[in-house]
Amino acid sequence: MVATIVTIINVGTCRIAASVTASTVVILVIILGTIVVVGGDVAIVLVVH
């Protein structure tokens, strides 16, 4: 019984960790993408002007 509960908790923890990691990766990708796009726009403006 205790082993089953521990297993469930471990699986739950792994899933939470995985989803948190995935969320963090997605957020980082969005932030990096935004920086690249903004940086590209700034570079284009500087070159044009």
PDB file of N, CA, C and O in Angstrom:
ATOM      1  N   MET A   1       0.845  -1.202   0.000  1.00  0.00           N
ATOM      2  CA  MET A   1       0.000   0.000   0.000  1.00  0.00           C
ATOM      3  C   MET A   1       0.886   1.260   0.000  1.00  0.00           C
ATOM      4  O   MET A   1       0.707   2.155  -0.826  1.00  0.00           O
ATOM      5  N   VAL A   2       1.837   1.311   0.935  1.00  0.00           N
ATOM      6  CA  VAL A   2       2.730   2.471   1.005  1.00  0.00           C
ATOM      7  C   VAL A   2       3.541   2.602  -0.285  1.00  0.00           C
ATOM      8  O   VAL A   2       3.733   3.698  -0.812  1.00  0.00           O
ATOM      9  N   ALA A   3       4.011   1.454  -0.777  1.00  0.00           N
ATOM     10  CA  ALA A   3       4.806   1.457  -2.012  1.00  0.00           C
ATOM     11  C   ALA A   3       3.988   2.028  -3.175  1.00  0.00           C
ATOM     12  O   ALA A   3       4.508   2.780  -3.999  1.00  0.00           O
ATOM     13  N   THR A   4       2.708   1.663  -3.231  1.00  0.00           N
ATOM     14  CA  THR A   4       1.833   2.161  -4.304  1.00  0.00           C
ATOM     15  C   THR A   4       1.707   3.677  -4.216  1.00  0.00           C
ATOM     16  O   THR A   4       1.800   4.374  -5.227  1.00  0.00           O
ATOM     17  N   ILE A   5       1.494   4.186  -3.003  1.00  0.00           N
ATOM     18  CA  ILE A   5       1.349   5.636  -2.800  1.00  0.00           C
ATOM     19  C   ILE A   5       2.638   6.340  -3.206  1.00  0.00           C
ATOM     20  O   ILE A   5       2.610   7.363  -3.890  1.00  0.00           O
ATOM     21  N   VAL A   6       3.773   5.777  -2.775  1.00  0.00           N
ATOM     22  CA  VAL A   6       5.072   6.374  -3.107  1.00  0.00           C
ATOM     23  C   VAL A   6       5.263   6.400  -4.620  1.00  0.00           C
ATOM     24  O   VAL A   6       5.738   7.390  -5.177  1.00  0.00           O
ATOM     25  N   THR A   7       4.889   5.302  -5.283  1.00  0.00           N
ATOM     26  CA  THR A   7       5.024   5.226  -6.745  1.00  0.00           C
ATOM     27  C   THR A   7       4.176   6.300  -7.411  1.00  0.00           C
ATOM     28  O   THR A   7       4.629   6.980  -8.330  1.00  0.00           O
ATOM     29  N   ILE A   8       2.929   6.448  -6.935  1.00  0.00           N
ATOM     30  CA  ILE A   8       2.022   7.455  -7.505  1.00  0.00           C
ATOM     31  C   ILE A   8       2.615   8.847  -7.321  1.00  0.00           C
ATOM     32  O   ILE A   8       2.603   9.660  -8.245  1.00  0.00           O
ATOM     33  N   ILE A   9       3.138   9.121  -6.110  1.00  0.00           N
ATOM     34  CA  ILE A   9       3.726  10.437  -5.825  1.00  0.00           C
ATOM     35  C   ILE A   9       4.928  10.674  -6.746  1.00  0.00           C
ATOM     36  O   ILE A   9       5.085  11.761  -7.301  1.00  0.00           O
ATOM     37  N   ASN A  10       5.779   9.645  -6.905  1.00  0.00           N
ATOM     38  CA  ASN A  10       6.960   9.775  -7.756  1.00  0.00           C
ATOM     39  C   ASN A  10       6.564  10.070  -9.198  1.00  0.00           C
ATOM     40  O   ASN A  10       7.142  10.951  -9.836  1.00  0.00           O
ATOM     41  N   VAL A  11       5.575   9.332  -9.713  1.00  0.00           N
ATOM     42  CA  VAL A  11       5.117   9.544 -11.090  1.00  0.00           C
ATOM     43  C   VAL A  11       4.557  10.952 -11.227  1.00  0.00           C
ATOM     44  O   VAL A  11       4.842  11.647 -12.203  1.00  0.00           O
ATOM     45  N   GLY A  12       3.756  11.374 -10.243  1.00  0.00           N
ATOM     46  CA  GLY A  12       3.178  12.726 -10.256  1.00  0.00           C
ATOM     47  C   GLY A  12       4.269  13.782 -10.272  1.00  0.00           C
ATOM     48  O   GLY A  12       4.203  14.754 -11.024  1.00  0.00           O
ATOM     49  N   THR A  13       5.282  13.576  -9.423  1.00  0.00           N
ATOM     50  CA  THR A  13       6.394  14.534  -9.340  1.00  0.00           C
ATOM     51  C   THR A  13       7.126  14.600 -10.671  1.00  0.00           C
ATOM     52  O   THR A  13       7.479  15.686 -11.131  1.00  0.00           O
ATOM     53  N   CYS A  14       7.357  13.454 -11.291  1.00  0.00           N
ATOM     54  CA  CYS A  14       8.042  13.413 -12.582  1.00  0.00           C
ATOM     55  C   CYS A  14       7.239  14.170 -13.640  1.00  0.00           C
ATOM     56  O   CYS A  14       7.792  14.926 -14.439  1.00  0.00           O
ATOM     57  N   ARG A  15       5.931  13.951 -13.627  1.00  0.00           N
ATOM     58  CA  ARG A  15       5.076  14.632 -14.619  1.00  0.00           C
ATOM     59  C   ARG A  15       5.100  16.130 -14.400  1.00  0.00           C
ATOM     60  O   ARG A  15       5.192  16.902 -15.355  1.00  0.00           O
ATOM     61  N   ILE A  16       5.016  16.550 -13.119  1.00  0.00           N
ATOM     62  CA  ILE A  16       5.046  17.983 -12.810  1.00  0.00           C
ATOM     63  C   ILE A  16       6.379  18.569 -13.264  1.00  0.00           C
ATOM     64  O   ILE A  16       6.416  19.624 -13.898  1.00  0.00           O
ATOM     65  N   ALA A  17       7.469  17.884 -12.938  1.00  0.00           N
ATOM     66  CA  ALA A  17       8.799  18.356 -13.323  1.00  0.00           C
ATOM     67  C   ALA A  17       8.897  18.462 -14.844  1.00  0.00           C
ATOM     68  O   ALA A  17       9.436  19.435 -15.372  1.00  0.00           O
ATOM     69  N   ALA A  18       8.371  17.456 -15.545  1.00  0.00           N
ATOM     70  CA  ALA A  18       8.424  17.450 -17.007  1.00  0.00           C
ATOM     71  C   ALA A  18       7.626  18.616 -17.581  1.00  0.00           C
ATOM     72  O   ALA A  18       8.087  19.298 -18.496  1.00  0.00           O
ATOM     73  N   SER A  19       6.423  18.846 -17.040  1.00  0.00           N
ATOM     74  CA  SER A  19       5.588  19.931 -17.562  1.00  0.00           C
ATOM     75  C   SER A  19       6.206  21.285 -17.248  1.00  0.00           C
ATOM     76  O   SER A  19       6.147  22.203 -18.068  1.00  0.00           O
ATOM     77  N   VAL A  20       6.802  21.415 -16.057  1.00  0.00           N
ATOM     78  CA  VAL A  20       7.461  22.676 -15.699  1.00  0.00           C
ATOM     79  C   VAL A  20       8.642  22.921 -16.634  1.00  0.00           C
ATOM     80  O   VAL A  20       8.844  24.038 -17.110  1.00  0.00           O
ATOM     81  N   THR A  21       9.419  21.870 -16.894  1.00  0.00           N
ATOM     82  CA  THR A  21      10.562  21.982 -17.795  1.00  0.00           C
ATOM     83  C   THR A  21      10.095  22.389 -19.190  1.00  0.00           C
ATOM     84  O   THR A  21      10.683  23.268 -19.820  1.00  0.00           O
ATOM     85  N   ALA A  22       9.032  21.740 -19.664  1.00  0.00           N
ATOM     86  CA  ALA A  22       8.497  22.047 -20.993  1.00  0.00           C
ATOM     87  C   ALA A  22       8.035  23.502 -21.048  1.00  0.00           C
ATOM     88  O   ALA A  22       8.313  24.212 -22.014  1.00  0.00           O
ATOM     89  N   SER A  23       7.326  23.940 -20.003  1.00  0.00           N
ATOM     90  CA  SER A  23       6.836  25.322 -19.948  1.00  0.00           C
ATOM     91  C   SER A  23       8.009  26.295 -19.981  1.00  0.00           C
ATOM     92  O   SER A  23       7.976  27.298 -20.694  1.00  0.00           O
ATOM     93  N   THR A  24       9.044  25.991 -19.204  1.00  0.00           N
ATOM     94  CA  THR A  24      10.224  26.859 -19.140  1.00  0.00           C
ATOM     95  C   THR A  24      10.881  26.950 -20.511  1.00  0.00           C
ATOM     96  O   THR A  24      11.267  28.033 -20.949  1.00  0.00           O
ATOM     97  N   VAL A  25      11.007  25.815 -21.185  1.00  0.00           N
ATOM     98  CA  VAL A  25      11.625  25.793 -22.515  1.00  0.00           C
ATOM     99  C   VAL A  25      10.816  26.641 -23.491  1.00  0.00           C
ATOM    100  O   VAL A  25      11.376  27.423 -24.259  1.00  0.00           O
ATOM    101  N   VAL A  26       9.492  26.479 -23.456  1.00  0.00           N
ATOM    102  CA  VAL A  26       8.612  27.246 -24.354  1.00  0.00           C
ATOM    103  C   VAL A  26       8.774  28.737 -24.088  1.00  0.00           C
ATOM    104  O   VAL A  26       8.897  29.529 -25.023  1.00  0.00           O
ATOM    105  N   ILE A  27       8.774  29.124 -22.801  1.00  0.00           N
ATOM    106  CA  ILE A  27       8.909  30.538 -22.443  1.00  0.00           C
ATOM    107  C   ILE A  27      10.253  31.077 -22.929  1.00  0.00           C
ATOM    108  O   ILE A  27      10.325  32.173 -23.485  1.00  0.00           O
ATOM    109  N   LEU A  28      11.323  30.296 -22.714  1.00  0.00           N
ATOM    110  CA  LEU A  28      12.657  30.727 -23.149  1.00  0.00           C
ATOM    111  C   LEU A  28      12.700  30.903 -24.662  1.00  0.00           C
ATOM    112  O   LEU A  28      13.282  31.865 -25.163  1.00  0.00           O
ATOM    113  N   VAL A  29      12.083  29.972 -25.390  1.00  0.00           N
ATOM    114  CA  VAL A  29      12.056  30.051 -26.861  1.00  0.00           C
ATOM    115  C   VAL A  29      11.323  31.312 -27.297  1.00  0.00           C
ATOM    116  O   VAL A  29      11.773  32.013 -28.203  1.00  0.00           O
ATOM    117  N   ILE A  30      10.184  31.602 -26.647  1.00  0.00           N
ATOM    118  CA  ILE A  30       9.401  32.802 -26.990  1.00  0.00           C
ATOM    119  C   ILE A  30      10.230  34.058 -26.725  1.00  0.00           C
ATOM    120  O   ILE A  30      10.279  34.968 -27.552  1.00  0.00           O
ATOM    121  N   ILE A  31      10.888  34.095 -25.543  1.00  0.00           N
ATOM    122  CA  ILE A  31      11.697  35.266 -25.187  1.00  0.00           C
ATOM    123  C   ILE A  31      12.835  35.446 -26.200  1.00  0.00           C
ATOM    124  O   ILE A  31      13.070  36.547 -26.698  1.00  0.00           O
ATOM    125  N   LEU A  32      13.539  34.342 -26.495  1.00  0.00           N
ATOM    126  CA  LEU A  32      14.654  34.409 -27.449  1.00  0.00           C
ATOM    127  C   LEU A  32      14.156  34.832 -28.828  1.00  0.00           C
ATOM    128  O   LEU A  32      14.793  35.642 -29.501  1.00  0.00           O
ATOM    129  N   GLY A  33      13.024  34.287 -29.242  1.00  0.00           N
ATOM    130  CA  GLY A  33      12.440  34.642 -30.534  1.00  0.00           C
ATOM    131  C   GLY A  33      12.115  36.125 -30.602  1.00  0.00           C
ATOM    132  O   GLY A  33      12.378  36.790 -31.604  1.00  0.00           O
ATOM    133  N   THR A  34      11.534  36.635 -29.509  1.00  0.00           N
ATOM    134  CA  THR A  34      11.186  38.055 -29.439  1.00  0.00           C
ATOM    135  C   THR A  34      12.437  38.912 -29.549  1.00  0.00           C
ATOM    136  O   THR A  34      12.460  39.902 -30.280  1.00  0.00           O
ATOM    137  N   ILE A  35      13.489  38.521 -28.811  1.00  0.00           N
ATOM    138  CA  ILE A  35      14.748  39.272 -28.844  1.00  0.00           C
ATOM    139  C   ILE A  35      15.313  39.287 -30.262  1.00  0.00           C
ATOM    140  O   ILE A  35      15.765  40.324 -30.749  1.00  0.00           O
ATOM    141  N   VAL A  36      15.283  38.118 -30.925  1.00  0.00           N
ATOM    142  CA  VAL A  36      15.822  38.021 -32.290  1.00  0.00           C
ATOM    143  C   VAL A  36      15.024  38.906 -33.240  1.00  0.00           C
ATOM    144  O   VAL A  36      15.602  39.623 -34.058  1.00  0.00           O
ATOM    145  N   VAL A  37      13.697  38.859 -33.135  1.00  0.00           N
ATOM    146  CA  VAL A  37      12.838  39.660 -34.022  1.00  0.00           C
ATOM    147  C   VAL A  37      13.066  41.142 -33.777  1.00  0.00           C
ATOM    148  O   VAL A  37      13.251  41.911 -34.720  1.00  0.00           O
ATOM    149  N   VAL A  38      13.054  41.547 -32.500  1.00  0.00           N
ATOM    150  CA  VAL A  38      13.264  42.969 -32.161  1.00  0.00           C
ATOM    151  C   VAL A  38      14.658  43.409 -32.603  1.00  0.00           C
ATOM    152  O   VAL A  38      14.832  44.480 -33.186  1.00  0.00           O
ATOM    153  N   GLY A  39      15.653  42.556 -32.314  1.00  0.00           N
ATOM    154  CA  GLY A  39      17.021  42.872 -32.728  1.00  0.00           C
ATOM    155  C   GLY A  39      17.123  43.024 -34.236  1.00  0.00           C
ATOM    156  O   GLY A  39      17.803  43.923 -34.732  1.00  0.00           O
ATOM    157  N   GLY A  40      16.442  42.140 -34.969  1.00  0.00           N
ATOM    158  CA  GLY A  40      16.441  42.221 -36.426  1.00  0.00           C
ATOM    159  C   GLY A  40      15.818  43.517 -36.908  1.00  0.00           C
ATOM    160  O   GLY A  40      16.338  44.159 -37.821  1.00  0.00           O
ATOM    161  N   ASP A  41      14.692  43.908 -36.293  1.00  0.00           N
ATOM    162  CA  ASP A  41      14.020  45.155 -36.657  1.00  0.00           C
ATOM    163  C   ASP A  41      14.940  46.345 -36.397  1.00  0.00           C
ATOM    164  O   ASP A  41      15.064  47.244 -37.228  1.00  0.00           O
ATOM    165  N   VAL A  42      15.581  46.334 -35.230  1.00  0.00           N
ATOM    166  CA  VAL A  42      16.488  47.431 -34.871  1.00  0.00           C
ATOM    167  C   VAL A  42      17.631  47.504 -35.878  1.00  0.00           C
ATOM    168  O   VAL A  42      18.000  48.592 -36.321  1.00  0.00           O
ATOM    169  N   ALA A  43      18.194  46.348 -36.243  1.00  0.00           N
ATOM    170  CA  ALA A  43      19.299  46.306 -37.199  1.00  0.00           C
ATOM    171  C   ALA A  43      18.857  46.870 -38.547  1.00  0.00           C
ATOM    172  O   ALA A  43      19.588  47.635 -39.176  1.00  0.00           O
ATOM    173  N   ILE A  44      17.649  46.485 -38.988  1.00  0.00           N
ATOM    174  CA  ILE A  44      17.138  46.967 -40.276  1.00  0.00           C
ATOM    175  C   ILE A  44      16.966  48.486 -40.229  1.00  0.00           C
ATOM    176  O   ILE A  44      17.345  49.186 -41.168  1.00  0.00           O
ATOM    177  N   VAL A  45      16.394  48.994 -39.132  1.00  0.00           N
ATOM    178  CA  VAL A  45      16.176  50.441 -38.987  1.00  0.00           C
ATOM    179  C   VAL A  45      17.510  51.179 -39.021  1.00  0.00           C
ATOM    180  O   VAL A  45      17.639  52.211 -39.679  1.00  0.00           O
ATOM    181  N   LEU A  46      18.510  50.639 -38.300  1.00  0.00           N
ATOM    182  CA  LEU A  46      19.825  51.289 -38.257  1.00  0.00           C
ATOM    183  C   LEU A  46      20.466  51.305 -39.644  1.00  0.00           C
ATOM    184  O   LEU A  46      21.068  52.301 -40.044  1.00  0.00           O
ATOM    185  N   VAL A  47      20.332  50.189 -40.377  1.00  0.00           N
ATOM    186  CA  VAL A  47      20.931  50.100 -41.711  1.00  0.00           C
ATOM    187  C   VAL A  47      20.229  51.072 -42.664  1.00  0.00           C
ATOM    188  O   VAL A  47      20.888  51.758 -43.446  1.00  0.00           O
ATOM    189  N   VAL A  48      18.900  51.132 -42.602  1.00  0.00           N
ATOM    190  CA  VAL A  48      18.127  51.992 -43.509  1.00  0.00           C
ATOM    191  C   VAL A  48      18.437  53.462 -43.241  1.00  0.00           C
ATOM    192  O   VAL A  48      18.576  54.251 -44.176  1.00  0.00           O
ATOM    193  N   HIS A  49      18.545  53.830 -41.960  1.00  0.00           N
ATOM    194  CA  HIS A  49      18.762  55.241 -41.612  1.00  0.00           C
ATOM    195  C   HIS A  49      20.205  55.643 -41.571  1.00  0.00           C
ATOM    196  O   HIS A  49      20.515  56.801 -41.290  1.00  0.00           O
TER     197      HIS A  49
END
